[in-house]
Amino acid sequence: MPHVTALYRYPVKGFTPEPRRELTVQADGRIMGDRVLAFRFTGDVEPREQDGLDYWPKSQGLALMDFPSLARLRLRLDDETLRISIHDGDAELVEAGLDDAGRAELERAVSAFVAASSDARRLPADGVRLVGDGRTSRFQDRPRGYVSLHGSASVAAVDVAVDAPVDDRRFRSNVVVTGAAPWDELAWTGRVRIGAIEFEVQRPIGRCAAIMANPDTGVRDARLLRVLTTEFDQNEATLGILLLPVDGGGTVRVGDEIAPV
């Protein structure tokens, strides 16, 4: 029986995954505490509208698609104090809160890191702005939000096909499932139940260049978009699926079984 073996949330868009034993799925389909902050280019710190919803294009801020060096940073957001710490290896880059002074400190530290990296040419001259309140989930790639899921067997199949190490962290899903054959999740349709929550399967996840960044080094070391289309005969580089809860939210836990409804 397929079951949940790992859960992740991503407090700051494009930065460190945070392993969790359980995740709260909100009624709007987003994960509580997921993508509650984002570093945006200073000229694009207000949302656009798409399909009647707020939309924050990832091309207008720091995201792994364009800034792979971010992958090597280790970021922690304290839910109680709303303080952020960022490390590069053993070195602390910054530790600050979300008041005006703290945001400015975080913006300077992150801008300086990117400016000194191989991604510097993509950084605007005036740096970045940290937006978000640290609590409201709103900076997902898609305006509707969604819960993302992939099977560990699919990732293992990709790992075998390339020389570079490939693990679940590259694909930045909220839910990782074990017990399904490689690529089985792409064929799921209709509704599935994870623990006590019923979800509607929306569509497969088309992937971008973010998956090519090594999560330990921040270096693009695997041409995974090409691997997915050539080695696995995909028309579009795809791994994982998007889900929405059917009747409100609830809690997903490691160990929850997954079954069609």
C-alpha positions in Angstrom: 0.0 0.0 0.0 1.4 3.4 -0.9 2.1 5.5 2.2 3.7 8.8 3.2 7.4 8.6 4.1 8.4 12.2 4.1 6.7 15.6 4.4 8.2 19.0 3.7 7.3 22.6 3.8 9.3 25.5 2.4 9.0 28.6 4.6 10.9 30.9 2.2 10.4 30.6 -1.5 13.4 29.0 -3.2 15.2 28.1 0.1 15.6 25.2 2.4 13.1 22.4 2.7 11.9 21.8 6.3 11.2 18.1 7.1 8.1 17.7 9.2 6.3 14.7 10.8 3.0 16.3 9.9 1.6 19.1 7.7 -1.6 21.1 8.1 -3.5 21.3 4.8 -5.6 24.5 4.7 -9.0 24.6 3.2 -7.6 26.7 0.3 -5.3 23.9 -0.6 -2.1 25.4 0.7 0.2 24.0 3.4 0.3 26.0 6.6 3.7 27.6 6.9 4.7 26.9 3.3 6.1 29.7 1.1 5.1 32.4 3.7 8.0 34.6 2.7 9.8 35.5 -0.6 12.7 37.6 -1.7 11.4 39.7 -4.6 13.1 42.0 -7.0 12.4 45.5 -5.7 10.3 46.5 -8.8 7.9 43.6 -8.3 6.8 43.4 -4.6 3.1 43.5 -5.3 1.1 40.5 -6.6 -0.3 40.3 -10.1 -3.7 38.9 -10.7 -4.3 35.6 -12.5 -7.6 33.8 -12.6 -8.9 36.2 -10.0 -6.1 35.2 -7.5 -2.9 36.8 -6.4 0.1 35.6 -8.4 3.8 36.1 -7.7 5.8 35.1 -10.8 8.9 33.2 -9.7 10.9 34.9 -12.5 10.6 38.2 -10.6 12.3 37.0 -7.4 14.9 34.6 -6.0 14.0 31.1 -7.1 16.1 28.0 -7.8 15.1 28.1 -11.5 17.4 31.1 -12.0 19.5 31.1 -8.8 20.7 27.5 -8.2 23.3 28.7 -5.7 20.5 29.2 -3.2 20.2 25.5 -2.8 23.3 25.2 -0.7 22.1 27.7 1.9 20.4 26.4 5.1 17.5 28.6 6.3 15.4 28.2 9.4 12.3 30.2 10.3 11.3 30.1 13.9 7.4 29.9 13.9 7.2 31.4 17.4 9.6 34.3 17.2 9.5 34.8 13.4 13.3 35.1 13.3 15.2 33.8 10.3 18.7 32.3 10.4 20.7 31.5 7.2 23.9 29.5 7.1 26.3 28.7 4.2 27.9 25.6 5.5 29.1 26.3 9.1 29.2 30.1 8.5 26.2 32.1 9.6 25.2 34.7 7.0 22.6 36.4 9.0 20.1 36.0 11.9 17.3 38.5 12.2 13.6 39.1 12.7 10.9 40.4 10.4 10.7 44.0 11.7 11.9 46.7 9.3 15.5 46.6 10.6 15.6 42.8 10.5 14.2 42.6 7.0 16.8 45.1 5.8 19.6 43.0 7.4 18.2 39.8 5.7 18.0 41.6 2.4 21.5 42.8 2.5 22.9 39.5 3.5 21.1 37.5 0.8 21.9 40.1 -1.8 25.6 40.0 -0.9 25.6 36.2 -1.1 24.0 36.1 -4.5 26.2 39.0 -5.7 29.3 36.9 -4.8 27.9 33.7 -6.5 27.9 32.4 -10.0 24.3 33.7 -10.3 25.3 37.3 -9.8 24.5 38.4 -13.3 20.8 37.7 -12.7 20.6 39.9 -9.6 19.2 43.4 -10.1 21.5 46.2 -9.1 19.1 47.3 -6.3 19.0 43.9 -4.8 15.9 42.2 -3.4 13.0 42.9 -0.9 11.7 40.4 1.6 7.9 40.2 1.4 5.3 38.3 3.3 4.3 38.2 7.0 5.9 34.9 7.9 2.5 33.2 8.5 0.4 33.5 5.4 1.1 30.9 2.7 1.0 32.7 -0.6 4.2 32.5 -2.7 3.6 29.1 -4.5 4.5 28.9 -8.2 0.8 28.8 -9.1 -1.9 31.2 -7.9 -4.2 28.4 -6.8 -1.5 26.9 -4.5 -1.9 23.1 -4.4 -0.3 20.4 -2.4 2.5 18.7 -4.4 3.3 15.0 -4.2 5.8 12.6 -5.8 6.7 9.0 -5.5 10.2 8.1 -4.1 10.4 5.3 -6.7 10.1 7.8 -9.5 13.0 9.8 -8.1 15.1 6.6 -7.6 14.5 5.8 -11.3 15.9 9.2 -12.3 18.9 8.8 -9.9 19.8 5.5 -11.7 19.7 7.3 -15.1 22.3 10.0 -14.2 25.8 10.2 -12.7 25.0 13.0 -10.3 23.2 12.2 -7.0 19.4 12.7 -7.2 17.1 12.6 -4.2 13.7 13.9 -3.2 15.0 17.4 -2.2 15.5 18.3 -5.9 11.8 18.1 -6.6 10.6 20.2 -3.6 7.3 18.4 -3.1 5.2 18.6 0.1 4.5 14.9 0.2 6.7 12.0 -0.7 5.2 8.6 -1.2 6.7 5.1 -1.0 5.1 1.9 -2.0 4.1 2.9 -5.6 6.0 1.7 -8.6 8.0 4.3 -10.5 5.8 6.9 -12.3 2.5 5.3 -10.9 1.5 8.6 -9.4 1.3 10.2 -12.8 -1.5 7.9 -13.7 -3.6 8.7 -10.6 -6.9 10.4 -11.5 -10.1 11.3 -9.7 -9.8 11.3 -5.9 -7.3 9.9 -3.5 -7.4 9.7 0.3 -4.2 10.5 2.3 -4.9 9.6 5.9 -8.2 11.3 6.7 -8.1 13.9 3.9 -9.7 13.4 0.5 -7.9 15.1 -2.4 -8.8 15.7 -6.0 -6.0 15.0 -8.4 -5.4 18.0 -10.5 -2.5 17.4 -12.9 1.1 16.3 -13.2 3.8 18.8 -12.3 5.8 20.1 -15.3 9.3 20.8 -14.1 11.7 23.7 -14.5 15.5 24.2 -14.2 15.2 24.2 -10.4 15.6 20.4 -10.4 19.1 20.6 -11.9 20.5 22.3 -8.8 22.4 20.0 -6.4 20.8 20.6 -3.0 24.1 20.4 -1.2 26.4 22.4 -3.5 24.1 24.7 -5.3 25.7 23.7 -8.6 23.7 22.5 -11.7 25.2 19.1 -12.0 22.5 17.1 -13.9 20.6 17.9 -17.0 17.4 16.5 -15.6 15.0 18.2 -17.9 16.6 16.5 -20.9 16.8 13.2 -18.9 13.1 13.2 -18.2 12.2 13.7 -21.8 14.7 11.4 -23.4 15.4 8.6 -21.0 11.7 8.4 -19.9 10.0 9.3 -23.1 8.1 12.3 -21.8 6.8 15.0 -24.0 7.3 17.5 -21.1 9.7 17.1 -18.2 7.3 15.9 -15.5 7.6 14.4 -12.0 4.9 14.4 -9.4 1.3 15.6 -9.2 -0.8 18.5 -7.8 -3.6 17.9 -5.4 -6.5 20.0 -3.8 -8.5 18.9 -0.7 -12.1 18.2 -1.4 -13.9 19.2 1.8 -11.8 21.5 3.8 -8.3 20.7 5.1 -6.8 18.6 7.8 -3.5 17.0 8.8 -1.3 14.7 6.8 1.2 12.6 8.7 4.2 10.5 8.0 2.9 6.9 7.8 -0.5 7.8 6.4 -1.7 5.4 3.8 -2.9 6.5 0.3 -5.8 4.9 -1.5 -8.1 5.8 -4.4 -11.6 6.9 -3.4 
